[in-house]
Amino acid sequence: MKLRTCLLLLALGASGCGGAQPSSGPTVITISNPANVSNVPLHLAMDKGFFAAEGLQVKADVDLGSGSTVESVVGGQVDMAWSNLVSSLTAYSKGLGVKLVAITDTAVSGSQQVLVGKDSTARSLADLKGKKLAVLSPATVCILNVRSALKAQGLPVDLIQFTPVAPPEHANVLEGGEVAATCTSDPFRSLMIEKLGARSIYDTSSGELQGYAVGGYIVSAEFAQKNAKALAGFQRALLKATQYANAHPDEVRTSLPKFTTIKAEIAGKVIINKYLETADVTALKPEVQRIADAMQAYGLADKPINLSGYFLN
């Protein structure tokens, strides 16, 4: 009910859905963050006091839902959320008033793959014709990458059915036969390979969108306007944690079990994306534009996306 009310208020141009901030003491920022490799620097910044040094108290609740992170920001349930870039661009293009605070990482080879079960006869994307592929949400970079690969192979881009499934459930729906394949990132990718014998038939970091920006943190336009100083501090602290993460990959792996359900033996096998060391999110506009253009080309946006109001600074 609160989400519907806040969406209505936003549509009418009203306020009142943003997170409340204390008048004194540390500024509190509540964050929804999926249990993935992209969010490790956030937790490192919390654990090592980088946010506290900026006068911030960050409260990060893990969100394992599918596509709910953007809604939680728009609805005012949290102040900030990590979202895959395609989902946040979709919300922005629909006029929902989100701002990109930071991009966390870019994909490296093997970090996200289309997996099939150990007994599957599929050997390529073409073998999934007419079948269901589990994806993170209705708007995600995996859809772009798969459609791009199909086009490159001279196949129809609608050859495969995309089914939104929460990341922790990908193993269950694949093992249960509800889908023929899943598009899965670490740490769940490593878990499915290790525990289910799943195997990859396509690496989404290859092809046209190789090295794509995975996702980042978004806030509402209202929250951004009211909390400019706090968000600048957030960017600085996250940058410090990102630099630390890049310099200490083993600590990235040991951090995963602290905020996910993944055990240490699986966390030790994950592929770590390239964390982006910049506090100036506008410097990444060319990469975001590349994703936005692909969204229009492959049916996830019905017109060009004007990025002029998307970035925080």
Backbone bond lengths (Angstrom), bond angles and torsions (degrees), N, CA, C in turn:
res aa  C-N    CA-C-N  psi(-1)  N-CA   C-N-CA  omega(-1)  CA-C   N-CA-C  phi
1 M - - - 1.470 - - 1.521 110.70 -
2 K 1.370 115.98 -43.70 1.457 118.91 -179.99 1.512 111.06 -60.76
3 L 1.354 117.45 -40.98 1.446 120.61 -179.85 1.510 111.29 -61.54
4 R 1.352 117.40 -45.47 1.471 119.90 -179.66 1.518 111.10 -63.69
5 T 1.346 116.55 -40.15 1.461 120.21 179.51 1.508 111.19 -62.47
6 C 1.359 115.94 -45.05 1.457 119.66 -178.57 1.516 111.98 -66.98
7 L 1.344 117.09 -37.92 1.458 119.48 176.96 1.522 110.81 -62.48
8 L 1.329 116.67 -39.31 1.455 120.69 177.83 1.519 110.64 -64.77
9 L 1.335 116.63 -43.75 1.465 120.24 178.58 1.519 111.32 -61.60
10 L 1.337 115.69 -41.06 1.453 118.93 179.20 1.524 111.13 -64.72
11 A 1.324 115.55 -40.34 1.466 119.72 179.43 1.526 111.38 -63.30
12 L 1.332 116.78 -30.77 1.462 121.37 -179.47 1.526 112.73 -89.42
13 G 1.355 115.00 0.11 1.458 118.56 179.03 1.505 113.05 81.90
14 A 1.333 118.28 14.25 1.460 120.50 -178.85 1.513 110.55 -89.42
15 S 1.335 116.74 166.61 1.453 121.69 178.40 1.512 108.71 -114.02
16 G 1.349 114.28 -172.98 1.453 118.65 176.30 1.505 113.61 111.25
17 C 1.354 117.79 0.14 1.453 119.82 -179.52 1.514 111.91 -103.15
18 G 1.313 119.37 -6.33 1.460 122.06 -178.45 1.500 111.62 -75.70
19 G 1.359 114.70 160.87 1.454 119.67 179.77 1.509 111.53 -69.68
20 A 1.323 117.61 140.02 1.463 121.81 178.48 1.507 109.94 -81.27
21 Q 1.333 116.55 139.59 1.445 121.87 -179.98 1.525 109.70 -114.89
22 P 1.326 116.97 143.26 1.453 119.61 179.29 1.517 111.30 -69.41
23 S 1.335 116.33 152.53 1.462 120.73 -178.71 1.511 111.98 -78.26
24 S 1.314 118.77 -19.73 1.450 122.30 177.84 1.515 109.11 -145.12
25 G 1.338 115.46 166.43 1.450 119.09 -176.99 1.518 110.72 79.85
26 P 1.337 117.51 -171.29 1.471 120.50 -178.09 1.519 112.31 -64.73
27 T 1.323 115.66 145.51 1.457 120.94 174.73 1.525 108.84 -78.71
28 V 1.314 115.89 127.19 1.465 120.96 -178.20 1.532 109.65 -91.57
29 I 1.333 116.02 130.62 1.459 121.87 174.51 1.519 107.84 -125.31
30 T 1.327 116.44 118.35 1.462 120.61 177.32 1.526 108.61 -93.43
31 I 1.323 115.48 134.42 1.468 120.62 -173.41 1.517 110.72 -130.83
32 S 1.323 115.51 135.03 1.453 122.39 170.23 1.527 107.70 -98.85
33 N 1.318 116.73 125.97 1.470 119.24 -177.45 1.510 111.69 -140.95
34 P 1.324 118.08 122.66 1.460 120.60 178.12 1.525 111.62 -62.52
35 A 1.301 115.70 156.91 1.467 121.43 -178.79 1.524 109.50 -81.77
36 N 1.321 116.38 80.32 1.459 119.53 179.95 1.528 111.05 -139.82
37 V 1.316 115.60 173.67 1.466 121.78 -177.90 1.520 111.16 -63.40
38 S 1.326 117.66 -31.49 1.467 121.55 -177.03 1.523 112.44 -59.38
39 N 1.332 117.31 -28.97 1.459 121.26 -173.69 1.523 114.96 -93.29
40 V 1.324 118.01 4.52 1.462 119.84 179.60 1.531 112.25 -60.49
41 P 1.351 120.11 -46.25 1.472 118.69 179.33 1.526 113.32 -57.63
42 L 1.324 118.03 -33.78 1.465 120.97 176.77 1.521 110.12 -58.31
43 H 1.314 116.57 -47.19 1.462 120.79 -177.73 1.526 111.82 -72.38
44 L 1.323 116.54 -31.93 1.462 119.23 174.05 1.526 110.69 -64.74
45 A 1.332 116.41 -40.48 1.471 120.93 178.99 1.521 111.14 -63.68
46 M 1.318 116.20 -35.55 1.463 119.96 176.90 1.530 110.73 -69.43
47 D 1.337 115.62 -48.44 1.461 120.73 -174.76 1.525 112.66 -66.48
48 K 1.315 117.34 -33.17 1.454 121.41 -175.21 1.528 113.58 -96.31
49 G 1.316 117.19 4.87 1.455 121.07 174.57 1.515 115.46 77.81
50 F 1.332 117.25 16.13 1.467 119.47 -179.28 1.529 111.38 -67.12
51 F 1.329 116.71 -38.35 1.465 119.61 177.30 1.526 110.76 -70.18
52 A 1.316 116.29 -41.88 1.462 120.10 179.46 1.515 111.40 -59.16
53 A 1.335 116.65 -35.73 1.464 120.78 179.19 1.523 111.97 -65.95
54 E 1.328 116.34 -20.64 1.469 121.71 178.19 1.525 111.39 -96.94
55 G 1.321 117.12 7.97 1.463 120.42 -179.92 1.510 113.48 77.04
56 L 1.320 116.26 28.10 1.467 121.35 -177.23 1.523 110.63 -117.44
57 Q 1.306 115.75 145.08 1.454 122.14 170.17 1.527 106.94 -118.36
58 V 1.323 115.59 104.52 1.456 121.29 -176.62 1.524 109.37 -94.77
59 K 1.328 115.95 126.62 1.459 122.46 177.39 1.522 107.19 -114.86
60 A 1.322 115.12 107.03 1.462 120.23 -175.33 1.515 110.55 -108.39
61 D 1.315 116.40 114.25 1.455 122.09 175.54 1.518 108.27 -103.04
62 V 1.307 116.46 124.99 1.459 120.45 -179.73 1.521 109.94 -64.34
63 D 1.324 115.73 135.53 1.461 121.90 179.32 1.518 107.74 -117.55
64 L 1.313 117.21 115.34 1.455 120.98 -179.02 1.522 112.37 -101.27
65 G 1.314 117.69 8.13 1.453 121.29 -177.93 1.514 113.03 -76.74
66 S 1.302 115.67 170.71 1.460 121.95 179.59 1.515 109.92 -103.93
67 G 1.329 115.95 115.68 1.448 120.72 175.65 1.515 115.14 72.74
68 S 1.337 118.11 9.22 1.461 120.21 -174.42 1.518 113.58 -90.77
69 T 1.324 118.21 -10.69 1.456 120.05 -174.57 1.530 111.69 -67.96
70 V 1.326 116.99 -43.59 1.461 119.87 178.32 1.518 110.25 -64.00
71 E 1.320 116.86 -42.38 1.462 121.06 179.82 1.525 111.67 -61.29
72 S 1.323 116.60 -35.78 1.464 119.42 -178.31 1.517 111.75 -67.42
73 V 1.333 117.58 -30.65 1.461 121.68 175.78 1.521 110.44 -75.57
74 V 1.320 116.31 -49.31 1.465 120.67 -179.08 1.526 110.92 -61.21
75 G 1.324 116.40 -36.89 1.456 120.47 -178.95 1.511 114.51 -82.45
76 G 1.330 118.03 -6.00 1.450 120.69 178.15 1.508 115.29 80.28
77 Q 1.323 117.49 12.87 1.467 120.18 178.99 1.522 111.85 -75.14
78 V 1.328 116.62 -28.28 1.459 122.81 172.94 1.521 108.23 -136.47
79 D 1.332 115.67 163.36 1.466 119.91 179.18 1.519 112.05 -82.25
80 M 1.316 116.32 -31.79 1.456 121.79 -172.93 1.522 108.87 -146.60
81 A 1.329 116.16 155.13 1.463 119.93 176.02 1.513 109.80 -150.39
82 W 1.345 114.89 148.31 1.460 119.06 168.82 1.521 107.75 -84.60
83 S 1.326 115.69 135.38 1.459 121.16 179.34 1.512 109.24 -140.72
84 N 1.325 116.78 146.03 1.463 117.78 170.58 1.529 107.47 -62.37
85 L 1.310 115.26 149.88 1.466 120.50 -170.28 1.524 112.72 -61.59
86 V 1.319 117.36 -36.00 1.458 120.47 -178.19 1.526 110.74 -66.64
87 S 1.333 117.36 -39.98 1.469 120.31 179.11 1.516 111.77 -64.70
88 S 1.339 116.98 -43.53 1.467 118.67 -179.13 1.522 111.38 -70.43
89 L 1.331 117.29 -35.35 1.466 119.64 175.98 1.529 110.90 -66.44
90 T 1.304 117.03 -35.49 1.467 120.68 176.95 1.521 110.44 -62.55
91 A 1.334 116.45 -46.58 1.467 120.23 178.36 1.520 111.20 -62.44
92 Y 1.323 116.25 -43.50 1.465 120.47 179.36 1.534 111.07 -61.90
93 S 1.324 116.70 -44.58 1.465 120.47 -177.23 1.523 112.24 -66.05
94 K 1.345 116.50 -21.30 1.466 120.91 178.35 1.527 112.32 -91.12
95 G 1.325 116.09 7.62 1.457 120.21 175.74 1.507 114.82 78.28
96 L 1.348 118.07 24.67 1.460 120.60 -178.35 1.524 113.50 -85.64
97 G 1.312 117.53 3.55 1.455 121.05 169.21 1.512 115.65 68.24
98 V 1.338 117.34 49.81 1.464 120.07 175.97 1.524 109.65 -105.13
99 K 1.321 115.20 150.90 1.459 122.41 179.04 1.524 109.45 -122.82
100 L 1.323 116.66 137.84 1.455 121.50 178.56 1.525 109.43 -88.56
101 V 1.328 115.96 119.38 1.464 122.08 -178.17 1.520 111.29 -88.59
102 A 1.321 116.87 -40.63 1.466 121.34 -177.89 1.520 109.89 -160.61
103 I 1.325 116.14 146.32 1.461 121.83 169.09 1.522 106.59 -100.20
104 T 1.311 116.45 129.54 1.460 119.79 -172.98 1.522 114.17 -83.43
105 D 1.347 117.73 -42.97 1.457 118.49 -169.43 1.525 111.69 -160.74
106 T 1.326 113.51 164.83 1.465 120.90 172.52 1.519 108.52 -120.40
107 A 1.328 115.77 151.42 1.461 121.38 -174.66 1.522 111.38 -73.06
108 V 1.317 115.14 145.82 1.462 122.00 172.04 1.518 107.64 -119.32
109 S 1.303 116.80 166.67 1.450 121.77 -176.30 1.529 111.74 -55.48
110 G 1.315 115.97 126.91 1.453 121.81 176.29 1.505 115.93 89.40
111 S 1.323 117.79 -7.91 1.465 119.35 -174.20 1.520 113.29 -72.22
112 Q 1.337 116.70 -26.66 1.467 121.26 173.42 1.522 107.91 -136.93
113 Q 1.324 115.92 130.01 1.455 120.14 -175.25 1.522 111.29 -138.58
114 V 1.322 114.88 155.94 1.461 120.86 168.93 1.522 106.66 -87.80
115 L 1.329 115.44 114.89 1.463 121.59 -176.14 1.526 111.39 -107.14
116 V 1.321 115.66 143.61 1.464 121.71 172.27 1.521 108.01 -122.21
117 G 1.312 116.09 162.08 1.456 121.06 179.26 1.517 112.26 -67.24
118 K 1.325 116.07 160.97 1.469 120.96 -175.63 1.529 112.35 -63.16
119 D 1.327 117.64 -25.44 1.462 120.77 -178.98 1.530 113.16 -97.04
120 S 1.315 116.71 2.04 1.469 120.32 -178.94 1.525 110.79 -68.62
121 T 1.318 115.46 145.24 1.467 120.72 176.61 1.521 111.55 -89.98
122 A 1.335 117.71 -6.41 1.473 121.54 -178.00 1.514 110.97 -66.56
123 R 1.315 115.72 136.44 1.460 121.85 177.93 1.528 112.07 -124.01
124 S 1.321 116.64 -9.62 1.465 120.90 -179.31 1.517 109.12 -154.44
125 L 1.320 116.27 170.97 1.462 120.61 177.81 1.528 111.23 -60.64
126 A 1.311 117.21 -33.43 1.469 120.50 -179.91 1.521 111.36 -60.12
127 D 1.327 116.84 -28.54 1.467 120.66 -179.27 1.527 112.75 -74.91
128 L 1.335 116.85 -6.68 1.469 121.04 178.28 1.527 111.99 -95.74
129 K 1.321 117.46 15.15 1.467 121.59 -178.74 1.521 111.58 -52.85
130 G 1.355 115.14 123.46 1.453 121.50 177.73 1.509 114.94 74.33
131 K 1.330 117.29 4.74 1.464 120.89 -176.75 1.528 111.14 -104.69
132 K 1.323 115.87 169.87 1.454 121.71 -176.00 1.525 111.65 -94.20
133 L 1.333 114.20 134.61 1.458 122.08 175.84 1.526 108.19 -119.55
134 A 1.321 117.81 119.65 1.460 121.73 179.56 1.525 109.81 -73.97
135 V 1.340 115.68 131.30 1.459 121.84 177.71 1.525 108.84 -129.53
136 L 1.322 115.80 166.12 1.459 121.22 -176.64 1.521 112.85 -60.51
137 S 1.328 117.09 -44.26 1.463 121.85 -175.10 1.522 108.95 -158.53
138 P 1.337 118.23 172.54 1.465 120.17 179.38 1.520 113.31 -65.15
139 A 1.345 117.23 -17.12 1.466 121.45 178.54 1.524 107.81 -131.61
140 T 1.313 116.31 99.56 1.455 120.73 -178.35 1.512 110.03 -149.28
141 V 1.329 115.77 156.74 1.463 120.48 -174.44 1.518 112.00 -64.13
142 C 1.323 118.11 -24.78 1.463 119.84 178.77 1.521 111.19 -59.69
143 I 1.323 116.47 -38.94 1.467 120.05 179.07 1.529 109.92 -62.15
144 L 1.330 115.97 -42.81 1.464 119.78 178.27 1.521 110.78 -61.11
145 N 1.327 116.23 -47.33 1.455 120.32 -176.65 1.524 112.41 -64.98
146 V 1.319 116.63 -41.26 1.464 119.67 -179.71 1.524 110.20 -68.03
147 R 1.328 117.46 -44.76 1.466 119.70 178.61 1.524 111.12 -63.21
148 S 1.323 116.54 -37.91 1.457 120.56 177.27 1.526 110.96 -62.48
149 A 1.332 116.32 -43.41 1.465 120.58 179.76 1.522 111.59 -65.56
150 L 1.327 116.04 -39.96 1.462 119.69 178.44 1.528 110.89 -62.72
151 K 1.332 115.90 -43.31 1.465 119.63 178.90 1.518 110.92 -62.41
152 A 1.324 116.75 -42.37 1.464 121.28 -179.80 1.522 111.71 -62.33
153 Q 1.332 116.64 -27.30 1.458 121.56 179.25 1.531 112.40 -91.45
154 G 1.347 115.81 4.33 1.455 119.83 179.66 1.507 113.85 75.38
155 L 1.343 116.02 22.78 1.463 121.44 -178.98 1.523 110.68 -105.88
156 P 1.324 118.66 156.18 1.469 120.75 177.85 1.534 110.48 -62.93
157 V 1.330 116.91 138.87 1.464 119.86 -177.81 1.529 112.07 -72.52
158 D 1.336 116.70 -14.46 1.461 120.33 177.61 1.534 111.38 -100.51
159 L 1.300 116.74 23.45 1.458 122.07 -177.80 1.528 112.50 -63.13
160 I 1.355 115.53 -32.73 1.463 122.21 -173.31 1.521 110.15 -114.00
161 Q 1.331 117.40 143.98 1.462 122.36 175.88 1.530 109.55 -91.77
162 F 1.325 116.16 126.65 1.464 120.74 179.36 1.529 109.97 -96.13
163 T 1.323 116.52 128.73 1.453 122.69 -177.00 1.523 110.27 -122.11
164 P 1.359 119.64 113.37 1.471 121.27 179.47 1.531 110.89 -65.77
165 V 1.324 115.33 128.08 1.464 122.55 178.83 1.522 108.31 -142.82
166 A 1.326 117.52 134.81 1.460 121.06 177.90 1.523 109.77 -58.84
167 P 1.347 118.10 137.88 1.465 121.27 -174.80 1.526 115.88 -48.85
168 P 1.346 119.78 -44.55 1.466 118.30 -178.45 1.522 114.07 -66.32
169 E 1.348 116.43 -15.41 1.460 120.34 -178.98 1.525 113.16 -92.91
170 H 1.330 117.35 -4.68 1.461 119.48 -178.13 1.519 112.07 -58.97
171 A 1.326 116.56 -41.24 1.462 119.68 179.28 1.529 110.70 -62.21
172 N 1.317 116.27 -41.46 1.466 120.42 -177.41 1.521 112.36 -66.79
173 V 1.344 116.74 -44.44 1.465 118.80 -177.51 1.520 111.57 -71.86
174 L 1.334 116.72 -29.23 1.463 119.03 176.73 1.527 110.30 -73.08
175 E 1.303 116.33 -47.36 1.469 120.39 -179.21 1.532 111.11 -64.72
176 G 1.332 116.39 -34.73 1.458 120.45 -179.18 1.512 114.64 -82.13
177 G 1.329 117.47 -5.11 1.452 120.77 177.62 1.511 114.74 80.73
178 E 1.327 117.60 10.72 1.464 120.22 178.83 1.527 111.96 -71.43
179 V 1.326 116.45 -25.05 1.460 122.00 174.51 1.517 108.18 -132.03
180 A 1.332 115.99 158.15 1.466 120.41 178.77 1.519 111.65 -85.57
181 A 1.347 115.49 -22.20 1.460 120.09 -177.29 1.527 108.86 -160.79
182 T 1.327 115.79 164.82 1.456 120.47 175.26 1.519 109.48 -133.16
183 C 1.319 115.79 148.40 1.466 121.41 174.00 1.526 105.89 -102.14
184 T 1.312 117.24 106.83 1.454 121.44 -163.17 1.528 112.18 -130.74
185 S 1.342 115.31 138.02 1.462 122.61 177.64 1.523 109.94 -106.86
186 D 1.322 115.21 167.36 1.461 119.58 175.26 1.521 111.19 -73.86
187 P 1.344 116.72 146.26 1.461 127.17 13.20 1.531 115.47 -88.48
188 F 1.341 117.93 -7.78 1.461 119.87 -175.64 1.528 111.93 -69.47
189 R 1.328 116.60 -28.54 1.471 120.19 176.42 1.531 110.12 -58.87
190 S 1.332 116.12 -51.07 1.466 120.19 -179.64 1.522 111.86 -63.18
191 L 1.313 116.31 -36.80 1.461 120.91 179.24 1.524 110.94 -62.84
192 M 1.323 116.78 -44.01 1.462 120.59 -177.27 1.525 111.56 -69.43
193 I 1.313 116.58 -36.05 1.465 119.95 177.39 1.526 109.95 -67.18
194 E 1.323 116.15 -43.34 1.463 121.44 -176.51 1.527 112.56 -71.95
195 K 1.315 116.83 -45.30 1.463 120.65 -172.36 1.527 113.85 -91.41
196 L 1.326 117.60 -31.71 1.463 120.20 -175.50 1.527 113.23 -106.82
197 G 1.323 116.81 -10.00 1.454 118.98 -175.10 1.515 112.44 72.59
198 A 1.333 116.30 21.08 1.472 119.89 178.69 1.526 109.74 -62.54
199 R 1.325 116.30 154.28 1.464 120.06 178.81 1.524 109.92 -136.89
200 S 1.304 114.66 155.45 1.459 120.84 -176.23 1.521 111.36 -88.47
201 I 1.344 114.60 139.34 1.475 119.26 171.80 1.526 110.81 -117.31
202 Y 1.344 116.28 -5.31 1.473 119.07 176.27 1.519 109.61 -161.84
203 D 1.322 115.69 135.78 1.462 123.14 176.97 1.526 108.15 -100.53
204 T 1.337 117.22 114.28 1.463 119.43 -174.00 1.525 113.64 -72.05
205 S 1.339 117.46 -11.77 1.467 118.12 177.86 1.522 111.94 -85.32
206 S 1.309 117.27 4.38 1.457 121.28 176.57 1.528 109.35 -95.96
207 G 1.309 115.71 175.37 1.457 119.90 173.99 1.517 114.95 78.32
208 E 1.316 115.19 -153.66 1.463 123.45 -171.77 1.525 113.13 -56.79
209 L 1.317 118.09 -39.02 1.460 121.79 -175.37 1.527 112.58 -104.77
210 Q 1.305 116.31 28.59 1.464 121.37 179.71 1.534 110.77 -52.11
211 G 1.334 115.58 134.78 1.463 119.99 179.32 1.517 113.75 71.44
212 Y 1.319 117.24 27.86 1.463 121.47 -176.51 1.532 112.34 -64.33
213 A 1.337 115.94 153.20 1.459 121.36 173.44 1.520 108.42 -71.04
214 V 1.325 116.55 126.06 1.462 121.01 -173.14 1.525 111.64 -76.81
215 G 1.321 117.11 -53.66 1.462 120.19 -177.48 1.511 111.28 -179.88
216 G 1.319 115.22 -172.77 1.456 119.27 -178.63 1.512 111.77 -174.59
217 Y 1.328 115.36 -172.56 1.465 121.84 -174.59 1.521 111.34 -96.15
218 I 1.326 115.16 134.08 1.452 121.35 -179.50 1.528 110.20 -124.18
219 V 1.319 115.14 154.47 1.462 122.92 173.49 1.521 107.29 -135.48
220 S 1.327 116.48 169.59 1.459 119.97 173.82 1.523 108.97 -77.51
221 A 1.319 116.55 156.24 1.460 120.70 178.14 1.518 110.86 -60.46
222 E 1.320 116.50 -35.38 1.463 120.67 179.46 1.528 110.97 -65.60
223 F 1.323 116.46 -44.57 1.466 119.89 179.62 1.525 110.08 -64.35
224 A 1.338 117.21 -40.24 1.461 121.37 179.51 1.524 111.18 -60.85
225 Q 1.327 116.59 -41.93 1.461 120.75 -178.57 1.528 111.44 -65.88
226 K 1.318 117.07 -37.19 1.462 121.11 -175.83 1.531 113.44 -84.81
227 N 1.330 117.21 -15.93 1.459 119.88 -170.55 1.527 112.54 -132.53
228 A 1.318 116.55 40.95 1.465 120.94 -176.72 1.529 112.00 -59.42
229 K 1.319 117.18 -44.19 1.468 120.93 -178.44 1.526 110.86 -64.85
230 A 1.320 117.09 -44.26 1.460 121.01 -179.88 1.527 111.16 -63.58
231 L 1.322 117.19 -39.26 1.457 120.15 -178.46 1.524 111.66 -71.07
232 A 1.321 116.80 -32.98 1.469 119.71 174.28 1.527 109.68 -63.96
233 G 1.325 116.63 -40.39 1.459 121.32 175.90 1.519 111.63 -64.21
234 F 1.328 116.48 -39.22 1.464 121.30 177.18 1.528 110.03 -60.52
235 Q 1.326 116.79 -44.83 1.462 120.58 179.64 1.524 111.61 -61.33
236 R 1.314 117.20 -42.51 1.471 120.44 -179.88 1.530 111.14 -64.91
237 A 1.325 116.08 -44.52 1.460 119.97 -179.41 1.526 111.34 -65.66
238 L 1.333 116.70 -41.17 1.467 120.32 179.46 1.526 110.14 -65.21
239 L 1.332 117.40 -39.20 1.463 120.91 177.14 1.524 110.70 -59.69
240 K 1.314 116.52 -44.65 1.464 120.67 179.32 1.527 110.72 -61.06
241 A 1.330 116.34 -42.27 1.461 120.63 178.93 1.525 111.55 -68.84
242 T 1.317 117.08 -35.30 1.457 122.07 178.37 1.526 110.49 -64.53
243 Q 1.309 116.04 -44.63 1.458 120.12 177.27 1.525 110.84 -61.41
244 Y 1.309 115.87 -39.56 1.459 120.72 178.29 1.536 110.62 -65.18
245 A 1.341 116.09 -43.33 1.464 120.67 -179.72 1.523 111.65 -61.72
246 N 1.332 116.81 -43.41 1.464 120.25 179.22 1.523 111.65 -63.86
247 A 1.320 116.18 -31.94 1.468 120.58 -179.01 1.528 112.71 -83.86
248 H 1.330 117.27 -15.25 1.465 121.45 -175.94 1.542 110.54 -133.61
249 P 1.336 118.54 67.43 1.475 120.51 -177.92 1.520 113.71 -60.06
250 D 1.329 117.33 -31.87 1.466 118.71 178.68 1.522 111.27 -64.62
251 E 1.339 116.55 -34.01 1.461 119.81 178.94 1.526 111.11 -72.93
252 V 1.330 116.68 -28.16 1.461 120.40 174.06 1.533 109.11 -60.05
253 R 1.316 115.49 -45.48 1.472 119.75 -178.68 1.521 111.96 -67.90
254 T 1.317 117.05 -39.61 1.467 118.86 -179.49 1.522 111.72 -73.19
255 S 1.327 117.86 -17.51 1.463 121.19 178.71 1.524 112.26 -78.72
256 L 1.318 117.93 -28.10 1.466 121.39 -174.46 1.525 113.50 -56.60
257 P 1.337 120.17 -46.15 1.470 118.84 -179.03 1.520 113.82 -64.50
258 K 1.327 117.69 -14.85 1.459 120.61 -178.31 1.528 112.48 -74.61
259 F 1.335 117.17 -26.37 1.473 118.70 -178.97 1.531 112.67 -130.50
260 T 1.322 116.51 12.47 1.465 121.15 173.96 1.527 108.21 -131.38
261 T 1.318 115.80 175.97 1.464 120.40 176.79 1.523 111.90 -91.40
262 I 1.332 116.47 5.29 1.458 121.49 -177.45 1.527 110.72 -75.87
263 K 1.319 116.05 134.49 1.456 121.20 178.55 1.527 110.24 -79.11
264 A 1.337 115.52 160.58 1.455 121.66 -174.99 1.527 112.70 -58.83
265 E 1.331 117.25 -37.54 1.466 119.07 -177.40 1.522 112.14 -66.58
266 I 1.333 117.09 -31.16 1.465 120.50 175.56 1.523 110.03 -78.59
267 A 1.326 117.30 -42.89 1.466 121.10 179.99 1.519 111.34 -57.42
268 G 1.311 116.79 -31.65 1.459 120.22 -179.60 1.517 113.66 -69.44
269 K 1.326 117.50 -11.10 1.466 121.40 -177.66 1.524 113.61 -107.08
270 V 1.314 117.95 -2.23 1.468 119.52 -175.21 1.519 111.17 -68.20
271 I 1.322 114.63 154.91 1.465 121.50 173.01 1.525 107.79 -93.79
272 I 1.305 116.65 127.45 1.460 121.47 -176.42 1.526 109.36 -94.03
273 N 1.317 116.60 126.75 1.456 121.00 176.29 1.523 110.97 -67.62
274 K 1.315 116.29 172.18 1.468 121.28 175.59 1.526 108.19 -85.42
275 Y 1.323 116.87 112.33 1.464 120.92 177.97 1.535 109.30 -77.13
276 L 1.325 116.12 137.02 1.456 121.26 -173.50 1.519 111.17 -91.60
277 E 1.313 115.99 120.37 1.449 122.05 -175.49 1.529 110.84 -94.84
278 T 1.315 115.42 77.55 1.462 120.89 174.82 1.519 109.61 -154.29
279 A 1.337 114.88 140.33 1.465 120.26 174.96 1.525 110.30 -97.65
280 D 1.339 117.15 -3.37 1.458 122.17 -179.66 1.522 108.95 -103.01
281 V 1.303 115.99 93.30 1.457 119.80 -174.43 1.526 112.15 -65.30
282 T 1.332 118.06 -25.25 1.463 120.19 179.84 1.524 111.88 -67.41
283 A 1.335 117.57 -20.81 1.461 120.47 178.51 1.523 111.52 -65.49
284 L 1.320 115.87 -16.68 1.464 121.04 -177.44 1.529 111.99 -98.40
285 K 1.314 116.33 12.69 1.468 119.84 -177.75 1.529 113.42 -57.41
286 P 1.347 120.18 -41.09 1.474 118.25 179.41 1.531 113.00 -58.29
287 E 1.337 116.94 -38.71 1.460 119.83 178.79 1.523 110.72 -68.53
288 V 1.330 117.09 -40.47 1.462 120.24 178.37 1.525 109.98 -64.81
289 Q 1.338 116.75 -39.52 1.458 120.50 178.63 1.525 111.02 -61.99
290 R 1.330 115.92 -37.42 1.464 120.23 177.79 1.526 111.09 -60.85
291 I 1.321 116.78 -41.58 1.462 120.77 177.60 1.523 110.58 -68.54
292 A 1.336 116.52 -42.68 1.466 120.75 -179.79 1.526 111.23 -61.32
293 D 1.321 116.74 -40.83 1.467 120.54 178.66 1.529 111.15 -65.18
294 A 1.334 115.86 -39.43 1.464 119.77 178.70 1.525 111.26 -66.69
295 M 1.330 116.28 -33.77 1.458 119.93 177.54 1.515 110.79 -60.31
296 Q 1.320 117.52 -42.30 1.459 120.00 177.96 1.533 110.81 -69.50
297 A 1.333 116.10 -40.75 1.465 120.37 -177.19 1.522 112.48 -64.52
298 Y 1.348 116.34 -31.15 1.457 119.50 -173.77 1.524 113.42 -115.00
299 G 1.333 116.28 24.50 1.451 120.29 166.72 1.511 117.53 83.52
300 L 1.344 118.61 13.78 1.459 120.23 176.61 1.528 112.38 -100.93
301 A 1.313 116.43 0.50 1.466 122.16 172.44 1.524 107.04 -147.78
302 D 1.330 116.68 133.81 1.468 118.61 -174.93 1.521 113.30 -88.76
303 K 1.341 117.01 -2.60 1.459 121.36 177.05 1.522 109.08 -156.05
304 P 1.346 117.96 166.47 1.470 119.61 179.10 1.524 111.13 -58.94
305 I 1.333 116.44 144.09 1.455 121.97 -179.31 1.529 108.68 -98.95
306 N 1.323 115.72 117.21 1.467 121.82 177.40 1.517 108.15 -82.12
307 L 1.327 118.24 114.78 1.457 122.81 -172.96 1.517 114.09 -87.31
308 S 1.323 118.07 5.82 1.469 120.52 -171.92 1.522 114.50 -58.95
309 G 1.328 118.13 -28.00 1.457 119.62 -178.92 1.516 114.81 -110.64
310 Y 1.343 115.70 10.88 1.472 120.47 -172.87 1.531 113.32 -82.58
311 F 1.331 116.16 -34.28 1.460 119.85 -173.46 1.526 112.01 -89.03
312 L 1.330 114.55 148.26 1.465 120.14 -178.99 1.510 112.12 -64.28
313 N 1.338 116.90 -42.13 1.476 118.90 -177.54 1.511 111.53 -135.12
